[in-house]
Amino acid sequence: MKLINIGFGSLISAQRLLAVIAPESAPIKRMIQEARERGVLIDATYGRKTCSVLVMDNDHLILSALSPDVVASRLDGEKADRQEEEGATWP
């Protein structure tokens, strides 16, 4: 089982990940609100700005403070930029 670091010590299973999406659009914001209401939203941002939404195969949504590009590069096993916990901001 391959685990992916999604920031601040949080790990997810790569096999269960379906999509990594940006949270800016209205449909994604609605998905987040619906998941919150159903109790299947996991907030792994630790109070930071949400930069990506991870869609899992068990209908859970996970919020991450890492950008979708960084999460994707970690999924591919490449060495990602180290712009996470040190307070860096992402576009």
C-alpha positions in Angstrom: 0.0 0.0 0.0 1.4 3.4 -1.1 0.7 6.3 1.2 0.9 10.0 0.0 1.7 12.8 2.4 -1.0 15.5 1.9 0.7 18.0 4.3 1.3 18.5 8.0 1.8 14.8 8.7 -1.5 13.6 7.1 -1.3 10.5 4.8 -3.8 9.0 2.5 -3.8 5.7 0.6 -2.9 6.2 -3.1 -5.1 3.3 -4.2 -8.3 4.9 -2.8 -7.7 8.3 -4.4 -9.9 9.1 -7.4 -9.2 12.7 -8.2 -7.3 15.8 -7.0 -9.2 19.0 -7.8 -8.9 22.7 -7.1 -11.6 24.1 -4.8 -12.4 27.4 -6.5 -15.4 26.6 -8.7 -19.0 26.7 -7.5 -19.8 23.0 -8.1 -16.8 22.0 -6.1 -17.8 24.3 -3.2 -21.3 22.7 -3.3 -19.6 19.2 -3.2 -17.7 20.3 -0.1 -20.8 21.7 1.6 -22.8 18.5 0.9 -20.0 16.3 2.2 -19.8 18.5 5.3 -23.6 18.0 5.9 -23.4 14.3 5.3 -20.4 13.9 7.7 -17.9 12.6 5.0 -15.7 15.7 4.9 -12.1 15.4 6.3 -10.3 18.7 6.8 -6.6 18.1 6.7 -5.7 21.8 6.2 -4.9 22.5 9.9 -6.5 25.9 9.6 -4.7 26.9 6.4 -6.3 27.8 3.1 -7.7 24.9 1.2 -5.8 24.5 -2.0 -6.9 21.1 -3.2 -9.8 18.7 -2.7 -9.1 14.9 -2.8 -12.0 12.7 -3.9 -11.8 9.2 -2.4 -13.4 6.0 -3.6 -15.5 5.7 -0.4 -17.4 8.9 -1.1 -15.2 11.0 1.3 -13.7 14.4 0.5 -10.4 15.4 2.0 -9.3 19.1 2.1 -5.6 19.7 1.8 -3.5 22.9 2.0 -1.2 21.6 -0.7 -1.8 22.5 -4.3 -3.1 19.9 -6.7 0.3 20.0 -8.6 2.2 19.1 -5.4 -0.2 16.3 -4.5 0.0 14.9 -8.1 3.8 15.0 -8.1 3.8 13.1 -4.8 1.5 10.6 -6.2 3.9 10.1 -9.1 6.7 9.6 -6.7 8.6 12.6 -7.9 10.4 14.9 -5.5 8.0 17.8 -4.9 8.8 21.4 -4.1 9.2 21.8 -0.3 6.7 24.6 -0.1 4.3 23.3 2.5 4.4 23.7 6.3 6.8 26.7 6.3 4.0 29.1 5.7 4.4 29.4 1.9 1.4 30.4 -0.1 0.3 28.7 -3.3 -1.5 30.2 -6.3 
